[in-house]
């Protein structure tokens, strides 16, 4: 906390949305549900004029047609969409029987493929595995966290994999070449030599 992660995201969102050279119209911020209003307040604090960057949320949308309406407005007008991880998961679950075909098309187009031009995952360490957000087509990705290694090193791998696939190799490669040695080094008997 207090490192300025939110301000940096507000700044980059404003920059890419307002600079026509960036060719970006939509930014998606995926975050824990408890921080949605914090994000909205950060945008209001740093960009107080609503015409600067429009910010959308679906907290008050209680059914899929109204959520689809918010997504449609975001797609047409551009700006920033702030959504919780769980809502993102529910809406993008292709097996969810509560989403009709017409709504599914809008949801898929706005959130998955092609999706927004930039995705920001707040508390990125919550991406516990590679499948957590693997369906997003967006290539411009940012992960924010103050605790990059919370439980184990494979969660760190999943977070980096989301931002830059295969930068650290496959999960098996990462485990063999990095995680195993780091974990062994934490042993009381570790000598510091291989």
N, C-alpha and C positions, 0 to 999 in steps of 0.2 A: 504494500500500500504506500501511496505517496510518492511514487517514482514518476508520475506524470503520464502513465500509459493512456488514460482516457483523453487527456489533452492532446497527446500525439495523434490519436485516432481521429479526434474531431478536426485537427489541423489537416491531416492527410485526406480525410473525407471532403472537407471544404475545398482543398486544392484540386483533387482529381475531378470533383463534380463541377467546379466552376471554371477550370481551365479546359477549354474546348480541345486543346492539343492532346489531352489525355484520353479522349474518346470514351469517357465513363459517365453513365447516367445514374447508376444504382449501386449503393453500398449496402451490404447486409452485415449487421452486427448480431452474432449469435452469442447468447450469454445465459448465465443462470437466471431463472425467473426472478429471484430476489433482487437482481441488479438492473432489471429493465428500466424502472423509473429513475434509477441513478444515471443510467446512460442518457435517457431523455433529458434529465436535468442538466447533465454536462453539456449537451448540445445547446440547450437554452442559455446556459451560463456563458459559453464561449461564442455562440452565434445568436445573440438575442433577437435579431430580426428574423421573423419566420420566413421571410422571402429569400433569405440567404440560402438555406438548405432545408428542405421539407423533411421532417422526421415522422415516420409512421410506426405504429405499434398495434398489436392485436389483443392486448390484455382485456379490453372491454368488448371484444367480438366473441360472443358465446356460442356461435354455431358456424358451420363450415361455409354457408353462403355469405355471411357477413365477413368472415376471414378472407374469402376469395375476393370480395369486393374491395377490401383494403389492399390486397395484393395487386389487383387490377389497377387501382389508383396509383400505387407505387410504380408499377410497370409503365403506365402511361405518362406520369408526371416526373418520375425520377426522384432521387433523394436517398434518404437513409431509412432502412427498415430495421427495427430492433425487435428481436424475437428470442424467446427462451429455447434452450436446447430440447426440452421435452416437446414443446409445440412444434419445433422444426421436425423432430423425429416422427411425431404423430402425423403431421401433414404430408411428409414425404414417404411414408410407409405405403408402398404400392399395394399391400394386401389389406389396407384399412377399408372395411366394407361400408363405413359411414361416409365415405367421400364418393360422390357420384362422378360420372365420366366427364361431364362438363367442368366441374370444379377441379378434377384431377388434371386436366389440360392446363388450366391457369396456374395451379400450384406447381406443377412440374416445370412449366416454362419460366415461372418467376423465381423459383427457389433451387432448381436442379439443373435443367438443361434448356436453354443456355445459362439461366440463372443470372445473378448480378455480375457486374464487372469486377467487384472486389468483395471478398468475404473476410470478416474479422471475427475470430473466435476468442472471446474473453474467457479468462480462466481456462486457457488452452490445455492445462494438465487434465481437464475432465475428458479429453479425447483419449479414452482408456485403451483403445485398440485401433488398428488401421481401418476397420469397417465403420467406425463412428461417423465419419463424414466423407466416406469414399465416393458417395454418389454425386457430389457437387462437381459440375463441369468447370466452374470458375478457376482460372489459372492464377489470378492475383489473390494471394492469401496471406493473412497476418494472424499470428497467434500471440495472445497476451497472457502472461502469467507471472506472478511473483514467486511461485514455487514450482519450477520446472520439473523437479524430481520429488514427487510426493510419496509414492509407494514403492515403485520399482523402476528399473531402467528401461523396461519395455514400454512403459507409459511415455517416457521421454522420447523414445524412438517413434512411437505413434504420433506424437505432437510434431516432431520434425518431419516425419513422413507426409503429414498433411500439408505442410508448407512447401517442402521440396522433396518430392518422391525420390527414393533411392539415394539420397545424399549420404545416408549412413548405411547403405546397403539394405538387404532384406533383413527381416527380424532375426532369422537364423544366423546370418552373417554378423549382425550387430551383437548378438548374444555371444557367439564364438570369439569374436575379435575384441570386443569391448566389455560387455556386461560381465562375462565370466571373470575376467581379470580384475575388474573393479570390485566385484563382490568378494573375490578371493583376497584382495588387498585389505578388506575390512576385517579379516580374521585376526584374532589376537596373536596367532602364530605367523602372520605375514612378515616376511623379511625385507620386502622391498625389491627383491631380485626375482626374476622369472624362474 
